[in-house]
Amino acid sequence: MTGPTLDTHEAQAERVADHLEQHPAATGAELAAACDVGCVSKVLSAMARELGYGLQRGWRWVPCARGTKRRHVRTYTLTHRPAPARQLALPLEQ
């Protein structure tokens, strides 16, 4: 019997990036529902600060109070993915 598999920030970020490519200007609630990442704000923060993803933030009006009022919600759009790591050329034979 094996233990539960851990979902890393890298795997969560990849799912969020895939979703944002298909659905730009998605809200945090939309990302949470579509990507199953746990805490969306932590994943978005890690994407921008630690993992090298480019995220553009914006605002969108959404209806609330049964459509009688509107409020601003934060949106996220993927601008770029992290660059692949470059491997150093090491001379193994002399």
Buried (B, 14 or more C-beta within 10 A) or exposed (E): EEEEEEEEBEEBBBBBBBBBEEBBBBBBEBBBEBBEBEEBEEBBBBBBEEBEBEBEEEEEEEEEEEEEEEEEBEBBBBEEBBEEEEEEEEEEEE
